[in-house]
């Protein structure tokens, strides 16, 4: 965790209500950081259904492999998360570490290792000494409380400058159901399950396959629509759990009209967490929404938006509050997607800066420069080729990013 809090940090945090059926506890195991919690344990007193989305990295961490192996079982009793060490690129030692942790968690909770889920975040390539925290899992399992979401979010931070929490409720059949989520992420953030860890729990009874479908769908417009630095992590893990404690019949099919209502609340939680990650981008001073419209397809629009969002030249211009739309033209042109230079239009906020392949008539440099001083910016590119559209959320690229990552292991 870096010393100063992001200028884009929330002014107030969500009041996180308890979710029936899950208890949490944290510990300071000294994995990397001194004098702060770095292990989180979540315990489900009765089996919860589970769904998950993971990194598309070809070099995934040992915990990602472990979770993928357990996910088809569809049931969870315990989650163990550590920060400070990613347990990635750690070979046989990494697998032994996950095994030791899973065995300790299963013993502590009284379940099988197939009902345990693990996640790790931090430095890549350092063996993780699981003995540092496997011994505390018994006491964590016994001491967990329902009302512990904010502390749980703190325990999974690495270079994050603030904890990330979100909550929503939905009215279904006269019963209020709750969805809570926490996330960590600040750097090494790019789509394909944007780099982070996130854990979402609801008391709604939902079948695992329905939860999986909804989670995958709404990840596309939340965690898969953000980028800080174009780098996809080895460790991305998003797990959703349904404790089933709400007094309702379970949602067992996407055809159930309640699936849409529940899915929208889930989408809201995921999106809020994703934006909190972007606003805590390493060194960030501005949040930027990049809208592409008029593309040949939505997929094409997304790839163009991502090319703009990932461009160091675009991002440094935004950091310098320079409305250099020439860099946006460059990024559109390099994206490898259909584009017609002479139909292109670009807006910063509501200000038209380029149109039909040249600077817009009546372009106002002073007004555009004033707009660039804001903390939240909207940049829109119109291609004039079709109906495809997409939005990618990003932040600027400042000297702070280099400072944080230049010193990351020291």
PEPE-V778529 format. One record per pair of residues at least 12 apart in sequence whose ideal C-beta (glycine too) atoms are under 10 Angstrom apart, sorted by the first residue. I is the first residue (numbers start at 1). GAP is how many residues later the second one is. Records with the same first field share a line. If there is no record, write none. Layout:
BEGIN
I->GAP  GAP
END
This chain:
BEGIN
1->32  35  82  153  156  157  158  159  160  161  162  185
2->156  157  158  159  184  278  280  281  398  401  402  405
3->158
4->157  396
5->155  156  157  275
6->154  155  156  180  270  273  274  275  276  277  278  279  281  389  394
7->154  272  277  278  279  368
8->153  154  267  268  270  271  272  273  276  277  278  279  367  368  387
9->151  152  153  154  155  267  270  271
10->152  153  154  155  262  266  269  270
13->136  137  140  149  150  151  152  153  263
14->135  136  150  151  152  153  154  166  167  255  258  262
15->134  135  150  152
16->131  132  133  134  135  136  137  149  150  151  162  164  165  166
17->129  130  132  150  152  159  161  163
18->127  128  129  130  131  160  162  185
19->127  128  130  148  158  159  160  161  181  182  183  184  185  222  223  224  226  227
20->25  126  157  158  181  182  183  223  224  225  226
21->22  23  24  25  26  27  125  180  181  182  220  221  222  223  224  225
22->20  21  22  23  26  54  57  122  123  124  126  127  130  158  177  179  180  181  219  221  223
23->18  19  20  21  22  117  118  119  120  121  122  123  124  125
24->16  17  18  19  55  116  119  120  121  122  123  124  125  127  128  131  158  175  177
25->12  14  15  16  17  18  111  112  114  115  116  117  118  119  120  123  126  127  130
26->12  13  14  15  55  110  114  117  118  122  125  126  127  128  129  130
27->12  13  14  55  105  106  108  109  110  112  113  116  128
28->105  108  127
29->53  54  55  100  101  102  103  104  105  106  107  126
30->54  99  102  103
31->51  52  53  54  89  91  92  95  97  98  99  101  102
32->50  51  52  53  90  91  94  96  126  377
33->50  51  89  124  125
36->47  48  118  119  121
37->46  114  115  117  118  119  120
38->43  44  45  46  47  83  84  94  95  116  117  118  119  120
39->41  42  43  44  45  62  93  94  95  97  98  101  116  117
40->39  40  41  42  43  79  100  104  108  111  112  113  114  115  116  142  157  159
41->37  38  39  40  41  64  67  68  92  95  96  98  99  100  102  103  111  114
42->34  35  36  37  38  39  75  98  99  102  106  110  140  157  159  197  199
43->33  34  35  36  37  62  65  66  68  94  97  98  99  100  101
44->31  32  33  34  35  65  67  71  157  197  198  199  200  201
45->32  64  99  198  200
46->29  31  197  198  199
47->26  27  28  29  30  64  68  194  196  197
48->26  27  28  29  30  31  67  153  154  155  157  158  160  163  192  193  194  195  196  197
49->25  26  27  153  155  156  157  158  159  160  161  162  163  191  192  193  194  195  201
50->17  20  21  23  24  25  26  27  29  65  67  158  161  162  165  189  190  191  192
51->20  23  25  149  155  156  157  158  159  160  161  162  163  164  165  187  188  189  190  191
52->12  15  16  18  19  24  65  67  141  156  159  160  163  164  185  186  187  188  189
53->18  139  140  145  159  162  163  165  166  167  170  171  183  184  185  186  187  217
54->13  14  17  65  138  139  181  182  183  184  185
55->33  135  137  138  139  140  141  177  178  179  180  181  182  183
56->135  136  137  168  176  180
57->31  135  136  138  174  175  176  177  178  179
58->174  176
59->29  30  65  173  174  175
60->28  29  173  174  175  176  177
61->24  25  26  27  28  29  33  37  57  58  59  60  63  67  172  173  174  175  176
62->24  25  26  27  28  29  30  31  32  33  34  35  36  37  39  56  58  66  172  173
63->17  18  19  23  24  25  31  34  35  38  39  54  55  56  57  58  65  134  171  172  174
64->22  23  24  34  54  55  56  129  169  170  171  172  173
65->29  30  33  53
66->21  28  29  31  32  33  35  36  47  50  51  52  53  54
67->12  31  49  50  51  52  170  172
68->169
69->29  44  45
70->32  42  43  44  45  46  47  48
71->43  46  137  141  168
72->42  136
73->39  41  42  135
74->41  133  134  135  137  138
75->36  37  39  40  133  166
76->35  38  39  40  41  125  132  163  164  165  166  167
77->28  29  32  33  34  35  37  38  39  40  64
78->24  26  27  28  30  31  32  33  35  37  38  39  40  59  62  63  66
79->26  37  38  39  40  73  120  122  158  160  162
80->18  21  22  24  25  28  36  37  38  39  40  50  53  54  57  60  61
81->36  37  38  39  40  71  74  75  101  103  116  118  156  158
82->15  19  36  37  38  39  40  46  48  50  51  73  74
83->36  37  38  39  71  72  73  74  75  77  101  114
84->36  37  38  39  42  44  48  73  74
85->12  35  36  37  38  39  40  41  42  43  44  45  47  73
86->33  34  35  36  37  38  39  40  42  72  102  147  148  149
87->14  31  32  33  34  35  36  37  38  39  40  41  43  147  148
88->32  33  34  35  36  37  38  40  145  146  147
89->34  35  36  37  38  145
90->30  34  35  36  37  38
91->34  36
92->35
93->33  34  35  36  37
94->26  31  32  33  34  36
96->31  32  34
97->21  23  30  31  32  33  34  37
98->15  18  20  22  30  32
99->14  19  31
100->28  29  30  31  33  34
101->12  15  17  19  27  29  30  32  33  36
102->12  13  14  15  16  28  32
103->13  27  31  34
104->12  26  27  29  30  31  32  33  34  37
105->12  13  29  32  33  35  36
106->31
107->27  30  31  34
108->26  28  29  30  31  32  33  34
109->28  29  31  32  33  35
110->31
116->21
117->82  120  122  124
118->12  119  121
119->37  65  78  79  80  116  117  118  119  120
120->36  77  114  115  117
121->35  36  37  38  39  63  64  67  74  75  76  112  113  114  115  116
122->34  36  37  113  286
123->35  285  286
124->64  109  110  111  285
125->109  284
126->283
149->14  16  17  18  31  32  33  50  52
150->13  15  32
151->12  31
152->13  28  30  47
153->12  13  28  29  30  31  46  120  123
154->28  30
155->27  29
156->26  27  28  29  40  41  42  43
157->26  27  28  29  40  123
158->26  27  28  29  30  38  39  250
159->25  26  27  28  29  121  122  123  124  245  246  249
160->23  24  25  26  27  36  116  117  120  122
161->25  118  119  121  123  243
162->24  114  117  118
163->19  20  21  113  117
164->17  18  19  20  21  22  32  34  108  109  110  111  112  113  115  116
165->15  16  17  18  104  107  108  111
166->13  14  15  16  17  32  34  102  103  104  105  106  107  108  109  110
167->12  13  14  15  98  101  102  105
168->12  13  34  94  96  97  98  99  100  101  102  104
169->33  96
170->32  34  76  88  91  92  93  94  95  96  98
171->90  94
172->32  74  76  77  79  84  85  86  89  90  93
173->73  74  75  76  85
174->73  74
175->28  29  71  72  73
176->27  70
177->25  26  27  28  29  65  68  69  70  71  81  84  85  88
178->23  24  25  26  65  67  68  87
179->21  22  23  24  25  61  63  83  86  87  88  89  90  91
180->19  20  21  22  23  89
181->17  18  19  20  21  57  59  85  87  88  89  91  92  95
182->15  16  17  18  19  87  91  94
183->13  14  15  16  17  40  55  86  87  89  90  91  93  94  97
184->12  13  14  15  89  92  93  96
185->12  13  38  41  43  48  51  88  89  91  92  93  95  96
186->42  43  91  92  93  94  95  96  97  98  215  218
187->41  42  44  46  90  93  94  95  96  97  214  217  218  221
188->40  41  42  43  44  45  46  47  48  94  217  220
189->34  37  38  39  40  41  42  43  44  47  85  88  89  91  92  93  205  206
190->34  36  37  38  39  40  41  42  43  46  116  119  120  204
191->28  29  32  33  34  35  36  39  41  45  111  115  118  119  201
192->31  32  40  41  44
193->26  30  31  39  40  42  43  44  45
194->25  28  29  30  31  32  33  34  38  39  42  44  80  83  84  199
195->28  31  32  33  34  36  37  38  39  40  41  42  82
196->27  30  32  37  39  40  41  42  77  78  80  81
197->36  38  39  40  41  42
198->21  24  25  38  39  40  41  42  71  72  75  76  79
199->38  39  40  41  42  74
200->15  38  39  40  41  42  66  69  70  73
201->38  39  40  41  42
202->38  39  40  41  42  43  44  60  63  64  67
203->38  39  40  41  42  43  44  45
204->38  39  40  41  42  44  46  47  54  58  61  62
205->37  38  39  40  41  42  43  44  45  46  47
206->34  35  36  37  38  40  42  44  45  46  50  52  53  56  57  60
207->35  37  43  44  45  46  47  49  52
208->32  33  34
209->43  44  45
210->32  40  41  42  43  44  45  46  49  52  53
211->29  30  31  40  48  51  52  55
212->28
213->40  41  46  50
214->26  37  40  45  46  48  49  50  52  53  56
215->23  24  25  48  51  52  55
216->22
217->37  46  49  50
218->22  45  46  47  48  49  50  51  52  53
219->19  21  47  48  51  55
220->47  50  82  170
221->46  49  50  53  169  170
222->16  44  45  46  47  48  49  50  51  52  53  55  171
223->13  15  47  48  50  51  54
224->12  14  46  50  78  168
225->46  49  50  53  64  65  77  80  81  84  165  166  167  168  169
226->45  47  48  49  50  51  52  53  55  83  166  167  168  169
227->51  54  63  78  79  82  83  88  165  166  167  168
228->49  50  52  53  54  55  56  81  82  87  165  166  167  168  169  173
229->52  53  54  81  83  86  165  166  168  172  176
230->76  77  79  80  81  82  85  164
231->79  174
238->32  35
240->26  29  30
242->20
251->12
271->122
274->119
275->12  14  118
277->116  118
278->31  114  115  116  117
279->96  97  114  116
280->115
281->34  112  113  114  115  116  117  119  120
282->113  115  116  118  119  120  121  122  123  126
283->36  112  113  114  115  116  117  118  119  120  121  122
284->31  35  91  110  111  112  113  114  116  117
285->33  34  36  90  110  111  112  113  115
286->29  32  33  35  86  87  88  89  90  91  108  109  110  111  112
287->87  88  89  90  91  106  107  108  109
288->20  21  26  27  30  88  89  90  91  104  105  106  107  108
289->16  20  87  88  89  90  91  102  103  104  105
290->14  15  16  17  18  19  20  24  38  41  87  88  89  90  91  100  101  102  103  104
291->14  17  56  87  88  89  90  91  98  99  100  101
292->12  13  14  15  16  17  40  43  45  47  87  88  89  90  91  96  97  98  99  100
293->12  52  87  88  89  90  91  92  93  94  95  96  97  98
294->45  46  49  50  51  87  88  89  90  91  92  93  94  95
295->40  42  43  44  86  87  88  89  90  91  92  93  94  95
296->41  42  43  87  89  90  91  92
297->40  41  88  89  90  91  92  93
298->88  89  90  91  92
299->38  89  91
300->35  36  37  38  39  83  85  86  88  89  90
301->34  36  80  82  84  85  86  87  88  89  90  91
302->35  86  87  88  89  90
303->32  33  34  87  89
304->27  28  29  30  31  32  33  34  35  77  79  84  86  88
305->26  27  30  74  75  76  84  85  86  87  88  89
306->25  29  84  86  88
307->21  23  24  25  26  27  28  29  30  85
308->19  20  21  22  23  24  26  27  38  71  73  84  86
309->22  70  82  83  84  85  86
310->21  25  82  84  87
311->16  17  19  20  21  23  24  83  86
312->15  85  89
313->13  14  15  17  18  84
314->12  13  14  16  17  65  80  82  83
315->12  79  80  81  82  83  86
316->80  81  82  83  85
317->55  79  80
318->30  54  59  61  76  77  78  79  80
319->53  76  77  78  79  80  81  82
320->52  76  77  78
321->48  49  50  51  52  53  56  75
322->46  47  50
323->23  25  26  28  30  40  42  44  45  46  47  48  49  54  56
324->29  48
325->19  21  22  23  28  29  34  35  38  43  54  56
326->20  27  28  33
328->16  18  20  25  26  51  52  53
329->12  15  17  25  28  52
331->50
332->12  14  49  51
337->46  48  51
338->45  47  48  50
339->42  44  45  46
340->16  17  43  44  45
341->15  16  17
342->14  15  16  42
343->12  13  14  39  40  41  42
344->12  13  14  37  38  39  40  41
345->12  15  35  36  37  38  39
346->13  14  33  34  35  36
347->13  21  31  32  33  34  35
348->19  20  21  23  24  26  29  30  31  32
349->18  19  21  22  23  25  27  28  29  30  31
350->17  21  28  30
351->12  13  16  17  19  20  21
352->12  16  28  30
353->12  14  15  18  26
354->27  28
355->27
356->28
377->17  18  19
378->13
379->15
END
